[in-house]
Amino acid sequence: MVKKAMVAMSGGVDSSVAAYLIKQQGYEAIGITLKLYDNEDVGVSREKTCCSLEDVEDARSVASKLGMPFYVLNFSEAFKTEVINRFVKTYKCGATPNPCIDCNRYIKFDKLMLRAKQLGFDYVVTGHYAGVEYDDASGRYLLKKAVDILKDQSYVLFSMTQEQLSKILFPLGKLKKTEVRQIALENGFTNANKHDSQDICFVKDGDYAKFIEAYTGESFERGNFVDLEGSILGSHNGIIRYTIGQRKGLGLSFASPMYVCSKDIFSNTVTLGEEPDLYIKSLTAEDINLIACSSIERPLRVKAKVRYKQEEQWATIEQTEVNQIQLEFDFPQRAIAKGQAVVFYDGETVVGGGTIK
């Protein structure tokens, strides 16, 4: 019996080649593009053609070339609730959000997989660079790094459940990005040379503070920059405008470079320090998801990273509560930010991850 696959097509080259490969493997496939927001929600004029609409047409073009039915699913309300609102709330709480992880968690691998199941599809397919393997010894599905380590996206997929991993296909996991583009060129895809998206899709100019103020209608009061002893150094322009590790754009002059070390929403202060003050050895993660095991019974040696592009670092993790992990790096790490994800690895396998508390 032919298996049925629903391919999530963003309009980019990766998901287009994923669709091509799934068709080549004999699946009965359809293409799906998700409508995630309305123009007015992200500060774009209603009359202007939003880039997301251009992406829809690119995806439709590839689906047509592959002879695949193509549909657009409107998930804009869910995206607003689960991604945009979480993004805004996290910044307002003084933390640094990761909306791409939330989009994967609450939209692509929750809402979309549920829709696929309701419509009788066996699998959902995406263009992520990652792999899935079933481990007979543990009886668990494992999330693996991609062959192309420069494009590996396992970090943003750490929240996937066993059920979701059993129903997902990542056709690009064993390919290099150069090979993916070559496949697209050989098949005449209109998006073969399309640039990869680099920023948050709903913040059009990269100005997060401007977006939050426009989205909420709120303004954020000026407050004080302080040093590590609490002495006032000057005034800041609203706490949402600063991120951990930031040096530029402070509007102050010092004898030596100063960096944002922490933020306190209750006192509305931003603490500045020198480069060495950014380094921390330990962290607590909550809202954890374990993939390679159901729980961690004793201290475990892993490699971990606290940012998507960071090189993994040796650490020891200990599960202190059902939904909490304590992590100690072998060496202090720079600019660990509350709200970001920490993901732990055992070689090529994702052990799990959580949100830095």
C-alpha positions in Angstrom: 0.0 0.0 0.0 1.4 3.4 -1.0 2.1 5.7 1.9 0.7 9.2 2.0 2.9 12.2 2.9 2.0 15.9 3.5 4.9 18.1 2.6 5.3 21.4 4.4 6.5 23.8 1.6 7.7 27.2 2.7 8.5 28.4 -0.8 12.2 27.9 -0.2 14.6 25.6 -2.0 15.0 23.1 0.9 11.3 22.2 1.3 11.0 22.1 -2.5 13.8 19.5 -2.8 12.3 17.6 0.1 9.0 17.4 -1.9 10.9 16.2 -5.0 12.8 13.5 -3.0 9.6 12.2 -1.4 7.9 11.9 -4.8 11.0 10.1 -6.1 10.7 7.6 -3.2 7.2 6.7 -4.3 5.0 8.5 -1.7 1.6 9.8 -2.6 2.2 13.4 -1.7 0.5 16.8 -1.5 2.1 20.2 -0.9 1.0 22.4 2.0 2.0 26.0 2.7 1.0 27.6 6.0 -0.4 31.0 6.1 1.0 32.2 9.4 0.1 35.9 9.7 -1.9 38.7 8.1 -0.2 41.8 6.8 -1.7 44.1 9.5 -0.5 41.8 12.3 3.1 42.4 11.4 3.0 46.0 10.4 2.7 45.6 6.6 0.2 47.5 4.6 -2.9 45.5 3.6 -2.4 46.7 0.0 1.2 45.5 -0.2 2.1 42.1 -1.4 3.6 40.4 1.7 6.7 38.2 1.2 4.7 35.3 2.5 2.4 35.5 -0.5 5.4 35.4 -2.8 6.6 32.3 -1.0 3.2 30.7 -1.6 3.5 31.2 -5.3 7.0 29.7 -5.3 5.8 26.7 -3.4 2.8 26.4 -5.8 5.1 26.5 -8.8 7.2 23.6 -7.5 4.2 21.5 -6.5 2.8 22.0 -10.0 6.1 21.0 -11.6 6.1 17.8 -9.5 2.4 17.0 -10.3 1.4 17.4 -6.6 -1.9 18.8 -5.4 -1.2 22.0 -3.4 -3.1 23.8 -0.7 -2.7 26.7 1.7 -3.7 26.1 5.3 -4.5 29.2 7.4 -2.9 28.8 10.8 -2.6 32.6 11.4 -4.7 32.5 14.6 -2.6 29.7 16.1 0.6 31.4 15.0 -0.5 34.7 16.6 -1.3 33.0 19.9 1.5 30.4 20.1 4.4 32.3 18.4 4.0 36.0 18.2 2.3 36.5 21.6 4.9 34.2 23.2 7.7 36.2 21.6 6.3 39.5 22.9 5.6 38.2 26.4 9.1 36.8 26.7 10.8 40.0 25.7 8.5 41.9 28.1 9.5 39.6 30.9 13.2 40.5 30.3 14.1 37.2 28.6 15.2 36.4 25.0 12.8 34.3 23.0 13.3 31.8 20.2 10.2 32.0 18.0 11.5 29.5 15.5 11.5 26.8 18.1 8.0 27.8 19.2 6.9 27.7 15.5 8.2 24.1 15.2 6.8 23.0 18.5 3.3 24.5 18.4 2.6 24.9 14.7 4.5 22.5 12.4 4.8 19.5 14.8 1.5 20.1 16.6 -1.2 21.8 14.5 0.1 20.6 11.2 0.7 17.0 12.3 -2.8 16.9 13.8 -4.3 18.1 10.5 -2.3 15.5 8.6 -3.6 12.8 10.9 -7.2 14.0 10.5 -6.8 13.9 6.7 -5.4 10.3 6.7 -1.7 11.0 5.9 1.0 8.7 7.2 3.8 11.3 7.4 4.6 15.0 7.5 7.7 16.0 5.5 9.8 19.1 6.0 13.0 20.5 4.6 14.8 20.6 7.9 18.4 19.4 8.0 18.2 16.6 10.5 17.6 12.8 10.8 15.4 10.3 12.6 16.4 6.8 13.5 14.6 4.1 15.5 16.8 2.5 18.2 15.8 -1.1 18.9 17.8 -1.2 22.1 15.9 1.6 23.8 12.7 1.3 21.8 12.8 5.0 21.1 13.0 7.3 18.1 16.2 9.3 18.0 16.7 12.8 16.6 20.1 12.9 14.8 22.3 15.7 13.4 22.4 16.3 9.7 25.3 15.2 7.6 25.8 18.9 6.6 26.9 20.1 10.0 26.9 23.8 8.9 23.1 23.5 8.1 22.2 21.1 10.9 18.9 22.2 12.5 18.6 19.6 15.3 18.9 22.4 17.8 15.5 23.9 16.9 13.8 20.5 16.8 14.6 19.4 20.4 11.0 19.7 21.5 9.8 16.9 19.2 7.9 14.0 21.0 8.2 10.3 20.3 4.9 10.3 18.5 6.0 13.2 16.3 9.3 11.7 15.5 7.5 8.5 14.4 5.5 10.5 11.8 8.1 12.9 10.4 10.4 12.5 7.4 13.5 14.7 6.9 14.7 13.8 3.3 17.6 16.4 3.5 19.3 14.9 6.5 21.9 13.1 4.5 22.5 15.8 1.9 24.8 18.8 1.7 23.2 22.2 1.0 25.2 22.4 -2.3 23.6 19.1 -3.4 20.2 20.4 -2.5 20.6 23.5 -4.7 22.0 21.3 -7.5 18.9 19.1 -7.4 16.7 22.2 -7.6 18.7 23.6 -10.6 18.6 20.3 -12.4 14.8 20.2 -12.0 14.3 23.8 -13.1 12.8 25.0 -9.8 12.1 28.7 -9.8 13.5 29.0 -6.3 16.8 27.1 -6.9 18.9 30.2 -6.1 16.6 31.8 -3.6 18.4 33.0 -0.5 17.8 31.3 2.8 15.7 33.3 5.3 17.9 34.7 8.0 15.7 36.5 10.4 12.4 36.2 12.2 9.7 36.0 9.5 7.2 38.3 11.2 9.7 41.1 12.2 10.2 42.6 8.8 13.0 45.1 9.5 14.8 43.2 12.3 13.8 45.9 14.8 12.2 43.8 17.6 11.5 46.7 19.9 9.7 48.7 17.2 7.6 45.6 16.3 6.7 45.0 19.9 5.6 48.6 20.5 3.6 48.6 17.3 2.0 45.2 18.0 1.1 46.0 21.7 0.5 49.7 21.4 2.6 50.0 24.5 5.7 52.2 25.1 8.5 51.1 27.4 9.8 53.5 30.0 13.4 54.7 30.2 15.3 53.3 33.1 18.9 53.1 34.4 22.0 51.4 33.2 23.8 50.1 36.4 27.1 48.4 37.0 27.5 45.1 38.9 27.5 47.0 42.2 24.3 48.8 41.3 25.8 52.2 40.7 23.9 54.2 38.0 25.9 54.6 34.8 23.2 56.4 32.6 19.8 56.0 31.1 18.5 53.3 28.8 15.7 53.7 26.2 13.4 50.8 27.3 14.4 47.4 28.6 13.1 45.5 25.5 15.8 47.2 23.4 18.7 45.3 24.9 19.9 41.7 24.8 22.5 39.8 26.8 26.0 40.3 25.4 25.1 43.5 23.5 27.8 46.1 23.3 26.7 48.5 20.5 23.8 50.9 20.7 24.0 51.6 24.4 24.4 55.3 23.9 27.1 55.6 26.5 30.9 56.0 26.4 33.3 54.1 28.6 37.0 53.8 29.0 36.7 50.1 28.0 34.0 48.2 26.2 30.9 47.4 28.3 28.3 44.8 27.6 24.7 43.9 28.7 25.1 41.3 31.5 21.5 41.1 32.8 18.1 42.8 32.8 15.7 43.3 35.7 12.1 44.2 34.7 11.0 44.9 38.3 13.6 47.7 38.8 13.6 48.5 35.1 17.4 48.3 35.1 20.0 47.0 32.6 23.2 45.8 34.2 26.5 46.4 32.3 29.8 44.8 32.8 33.1 44.0 31.1 33.7 41.1 28.8 34.7 38.6 31.5 31.5 39.3 33.4 29.5 37.7 30.6 30.9 34.2 31.3 28.9 31.8 33.3 29.4 28.0 34.0 26.0 26.8 35.2 22.4 27.2 34.3 19.0 25.8 35.1 16.6 24.7 32.3 12.9 24.1 32.6 10.1 22.9 30.3 12.5 20.1 29.3 12.0 17.5 26.6 14.0 14.3 26.6 14.3 12.3 23.3 17.0 9.7 23.8 15.7 8.6 27.2 12.6 9.1 29.3 14.5 10.5 32.3 18.0 11.1 33.5 18.7 9.0 36.6 22.2 10.1 37.4 24.6 12.9 36.3 25.3 12.6 32.6 28.2 13.8 30.5 27.0 15.6 27.3 27.9 18.3 24.9 25.6 21.2 25.0 25.0 24.6 23.3 22.9 27.6 24.3 22.6 29.1 20.8 21.9 27.7 17.4 25.3 28.6 15.9 27.3 27.9 19.0 29.9 25.1 19.0 28.9 22.4 21.5 30.7 22.4 24.8 31.3 19.7 27.3 29.0 19.7 30.3 27.4 17.6 33.0 23.6 17.6 33.4 21.4 16.4 36.2 17.7 16.1 36.3 16.7 17.8 39.5 12.9 17.7 39.0 10.5 16.1 36.5 10.6 19.2 34.3 14.0 20.8 35.3 17.6 20.1 34.6 20.7 21.6 36.1 23.7 22.0 33.7 27.3 22.7 34.6 29.7 23.5 31.7 33.3 22.4 32.0 34.3 26.0 31.1 32.4 29.2 31.5 30.2 30.2 28.4 29.6 33.7 27.1 26.3 35.5 27.2 23.9 32.8 28.3 20.4 34.3 27.9 17.3 33.5 29.8 14.5 32.3 27.5 16.8 30.7 24.9 17.1 27.0 24.5 19.9 24.7 25.7 20.2 21.5 23.8 22.3 18.5 24.9 24.0 16.0 22.6 25.5 12.5 22.8 27.7 12.4 19.7 25.3 12.8 16.8 22.2 12.2 18.9 20.0 14.8 20.6 19.6 13.8 24.2 17.0 16.6 24.8 16.8 20.2 25.7 14.9 22.9 27.6 14.4 26.6 28.1 17.0 28.5 30.1 15.5 29.7 33.3 
